[in-house]
Amino acid sequence: MRYLILSDIHANLEALEAVLASAASYDKVLLLGDYVGYGADPNAVIDRVRELPVAAQIRGNHDKVAVGVGDVDEFNLVAREAIIWTARMITPENRAWLAALPQGPAIVDESVEICHGTTFDEDVYVFDDLDALRSLRSAQRPLCLYGHTHMPAIFRLTGDGEGGGNASLDFLGPARGSSFSLAVDGGARYLVNCGAVGQPRDGDARAAYGLVDTDARSVAILRARYDVAAAQAKIVAAGLPEVLAQRLGVGR
C-alpha cells in the first residue's frame, strides 16, 4: 500500500493542490488533522479532501476549536482571530464534517498508525526526545505518523523501548528544508512527522508532505512548490492578520 500523508493543511488550497499534483501516484490518503485555521480557504480545502481516497483521518486542535469542541482561549491572538473568522465562514455541512472527525491516535493497518500531536494526547507537541520517547512507548504500531509541530522529523527507537540498557532513541533528520527518504528497519519503531502542507515552519516555504510504502518498507518526506503569492493575497483580502500571509513566504 502506498499512502499519501497530509497534515496541517490549514486552509491553504494552493499548497494542497500542489501537493496532490506532485504526489501523483498513491493508493490511499492519511489525513492527520488541522484542515482549517490560518488560511483563507477552509471550505475549499475541506471539499477537496473529502474527494480523496482516504484510508484514515483524524482531527487537529484547530478543527476542534473551529466547531466549538476546543477552547479558543488556548490560542495566541493571531491564531484566535483566524479561527474565529474560520468558524464564521465554514458551511454547516463542513462544520458537521469537522465535528465528526475522530480523535487520534487511529490504527491504519498492521504497521501504521496516525496521531495529530502524540499517541498519548492529541494536543501535546513533540518538542524533544522525551516527548518522542513517550509517544513511541504509547504507540501500537511500528510506524506512527504525527503532525502538529509543522516540522519534519524522524525518530527511531531500537531495543526494548522501556528504559532498558538495549534501548536507543535516535533523531534521523531531515535537515531543515530537505527532502528525505528512509528504509524502515523491521526491528525498530518510528515516529515520523512529514511536515505541514499549508503552514511549513522549518524555514522552507514549500509545502511538505509524505509518502509511505508499506510493501517497500519506506518513508519519504517531500516538498512541493506552490503559488505562495496567491495564498498570501487571499489571506489579506479576507481581512485576516497580515502576519499569516507574511509567514508563508518564509516558511515560519
Secondary structure, 3 states (H helix, E strand, C coil): CEEEEECCCCCCHHHHHHHHHHHCCCCEEEECCCCCCCCCCHHHHHHHHCCCCEEEECCCHHHHHHCCCCCHHHCCHHHHHHHHHHHHHCCHHHHHHHHHCCCCCEECCCCEEECCCCCCCCCCCCCCHHHHHHHHHHCCCCEEEECCCCCCEEEEEECCCCCCCCCEEEEEECCCCCCEEEECCCCCEEEEECCCCCCCCCCCCCEEEEEEECCCCEEEEEEECCCHHHHHHHHHHCCCCHHHHHHHHHCC
